[in-house]
Amino acid sequence: MNDVKNQDAERVVVTDIRMPFWSMVLFMVKMVFASIPALIIFSAVISLIMTLLMTLFGTMWGFHSVFQEGPSF
């Protein structure tokens, strides 16, 4: 039982990672594709927060006439 506790307490320091270049490129491309859903969720949350702020404080900041004039084309 003591041997198991001693093994869990060992510390490891990584000093170098040897990885082929194209394998690293593939890993980075996968990482970019994996971050796309997180960016979509993050932008949706920020949009909701900004919509709430514009609804509550828009007239105080002077944005009330922007929505009443209609398109300017």
C-alpha positions as CSV (number, residue, x, y, z in Angstrom):
1,M,0.0,0.0,0.0
2,N,2.9,2.4,0.8
3,D,4.4,1.7,-2.6
4,V,1.3,2.9,-4.4
5,K,1.4,6.2,-2.4
6,N,5.0,6.7,-3.1
7,Q,4.5,6.2,-6.9
8,D,1.7,8.8,-6.9
9,A,3.9,11.3,-5.2
10,E,6.7,11.2,-7.9
11,R,7.2,14.4,-9.9
12,V,8.0,14.4,-13.6
13,V,9.5,17.4,-15.5
14,V,9.2,17.3,-19.3
15,T,12.3,19.0,-20.9
16,D,11.9,18.1,-24.6
17,I,9.2,16.7,-26.9
18,R,10.5,15.0,-30.1
19,M,7.8,15.0,-32.7
20,P,8.1,14.9,-36.5
21,F,7.3,18.2,-38.2
22,W,4.3,17.0,-40.3
23,S,2.8,15.2,-37.3
24,M,3.0,18.4,-35.4
25,V,1.3,20.3,-38.3
26,L,-1.5,17.7,-38.4
27,F,-1.9,18.1,-34.6
28,M,-2.2,21.9,-34.9
29,V,-4.7,21.6,-37.7
30,K,-6.8,19.3,-35.6
31,M,-6.5,21.7,-32.7
32,V,-7.8,24.6,-34.9
33,F,-10.8,22.5,-36.1
34,A,-11.6,21.5,-32.5
35,S,-11.6,25.2,-31.4
36,I,-14.3,26.2,-34.0
37,P,-17.3,25.0,-31.8
38,A,-15.9,26.9,-28.8
39,L,-15.6,30.1,-30.9
40,I,-19.1,29.7,-32.1
41,I,-20.4,29.3,-28.5
42,F,-18.3,32.1,-27.3
43,S,-19.5,34.5,-30.0
44,A,-23.2,33.6,-29.3
45,V,-22.7,34.3,-25.6
46,I,-21.1,37.7,-26.3
47,S,-23.8,38.5,-28.8
48,L,-26.5,37.8,-26.2
49,I,-24.7,39.9,-23.6
50,M,-24.3,42.8,-26.1
51,T,-28.0,42.5,-27.1
52,L,-29.0,42.7,-23.5
53,L,-26.8,45.7,-22.9
54,M,-28.1,47.5,-26.0
55,T,-31.7,46.8,-24.9
56,L,-31.2,48.1,-21.4
57,F,-28.8,51.0,-22.0
58,G,-29.1,51.8,-25.7
59,T,-31.0,55.0,-25.2
60,M,-28.6,56.2,-22.5
61,W,-25.7,55.7,-24.9
62,G,-27.4,57.5,-27.8
63,F,-28.3,54.5,-30.0
64,H,-32.0,55.0,-30.0
65,S,-32.1,56.8,-33.3
66,V,-30.1,54.2,-35.1
67,F,-33.0,51.7,-35.0
68,Q,-35.8,54.1,-35.8
69,E,-34.4,55.6,-39.0
70,G,-34.4,52.5,-41.0
71,P,-32.1,51.6,-43.9
72,S,-30.0,54.4,-45.3
73,F,-29.6,53.1,-48.9
